[in-house]
Amino acid sequence: MRRHSLLFISLTTIVTVFISSTTAMYSSSVIEKIKPTIEEIPAGYMFGQVPEFAQSLLKANPWTLDQAAIKKLTNRIYPGGEYTKVSDLHMTIITNKKNPYGDDIVCYIFIFKNEKSAQEELVKLNEHVGYNSDRSILIEKKNLAVYFCVDSVKDYEYIKTLSESIKKRLETI
């Protein structure tokens, strides 16, 4: 009897650990581990500068947006985006050095509040990327989404390379 109890407790513990590890969600700490780095910026490009008129909303670049910026920008990033479902949002703007205030390449890293929010928002993001497949890429994993977009299709190869780097980093986390 005692042996069966020990076996039952051991199996219950293993199943609990397995389930909790497979459903663990990402937190904002993952952003620092996966965001684009200065070394990954294509030749002739740089981190963009935030124009004076936008500095009240966008404090820096790259930047993890505060709640006011998340509220104002989420539905501008993709149609129907609901800021109440986003817990963290990081933005990196990469631009051609000839136009330091441009936004040739933009990377958004979304951390959604929970799995339900992630599922609902990922449907919208996937639809948006589907309509703009020649200018955008979406990486999704659990409650995380990395969304790349470019102004010009000529820059698509750059986001393809950046997205592959981020996918590799995500695999190691």
N, C-alpha and C positions, 0 to 999 in steps of 0.2 A: 504494500500500500504506500509506504513512504517513498519507495522508488518511483512509483507512478506520479506521485505528487511532485517530486523533484523534476521529473521529466516534463510534466505539464507546465510547471513554472518556468523552466528553461525554454521550452518552445514558445510560450507566451511572451517572454522577454525578447527572444530573437525576432518574432513576428512584429512586435511593437517597435523595436529599433529599426527594422527593415521598412515598415510603413512610414514611420516618421522621417527617415532619411530620404525616401523617395518622394515625399510630398513637401520637403523643406522649400521654403520660398527664399528668393533673393532679397537682400536688404541693400540699402544705399552704399554699403561698403564695397559692393561688387563694381561700382562705377569706376573707382580709382584703378581697379585691376584690369578693366577692359577698354577704357576710353582710348581714342586715338592719341598717339604720342607724337611729339615733334619729329622724331626720327622717321615716322611713317608718312609725313607730309610729302607729296610728290615734288620733284624738282620744279622750281619756278612758282611754287605756291607757299603760303604762309598761313598762320592763324590770322583770321580777319580782325580788323579793329572795329570796335563798336562806335558808330557815329554818335555825335553829341546828342542829337534829338532822341536817340533810343536809350541813352545811358540811365534814364530814370527807371526803365524796365529791365534792361539787360546790363548788369553791373560789370561784367567782364566776359572774356572769351579765351579759352573754354570756361564754362560756368555751369554749376548745378543751380538751377533756377530756384528762387524762393517761392513761397506759396502764391504771392500776388502775381508773379510772372507765369506760374503754372496755370493759374486761373484765367489769365488774359490770353495765353498763347495756345493752350491745348487744342481748342477747336479751330485754330488757324493752321496748325500743323497738319491735321487731317480732318476731313469733314465729320462732324458729329462727335468729335473728341470731347469726353467729359472729364473735366479737371477733378471732380470729386472722386474719381477712380484711380488717380495717379498720386502715389506717395512721394516719388522723387522723379526729377527730370533733368537730365544733363544735356547740354548743347555744346557742340564744337562746330565753329564756322571756319572753313578753310577757303582761302581766296587766292586768286592770281596776284602775284606781287605787284603787277601793274595797276591793280585796283584794290588797295588795302581795305576799303569799306564794302567790298562786294561779298557775295555769299554763293560762290560757285559750287562749293561742296558743303553740305550740312549733315552732321551726325547727331541724332537724338537718341539718348538712352532713357527708356521709360522703365520705372519700377512701379508696377501696379500694386494697389493695396492688398489684394487677395486674388485667389485663383478665379473666382467668379468675375471680378472686375477685369482681370487679364483676358479671360475668354471673350467677354463682351467687346472690349476695346480692340482686341486682335482681329476680330471679324471686320471691324471698320478699317483698321490699318491695312489688312490684307486686301480688302476691296479697293482702297485708295492706291496701294502699290500695284494692283492688277491693272488699273486704268493708266498707270504711269510706269509700266514695267521697263521702258527704255531709259528711265531716268531715276529709278529708285530700287532699293533693295531692303528687305526686312528679314531680320534674324529674330527668332522668338524662342524662348526657353522658359518654361514655368511662368512666373509672373514678370518676366523681363522681355523687353522688346528693344532691339537696336534698329533704328530706321535711318537709312541714308537716302539723301536726295541730291540731285545735281540740277543746275539750271540748264545746262547744255548736254546733249547726248554725247558730245565729244569727251566729256569728263567721266562717262560711265565706267570706263576701265579702272579709273582711280578708286571709285567706291567698291568696285568688285574686289580689288586688291585689299583695300582697307577692311572690307567685310570678312574676307578670308582670314586675315590676321586676328580679328576679334573672335571669330568662330574657334580658332585654335586656342585662344586664351580661355574662352568659355569652357572648352573641353577639359581643361586642367583644373577648373574650380570645382 
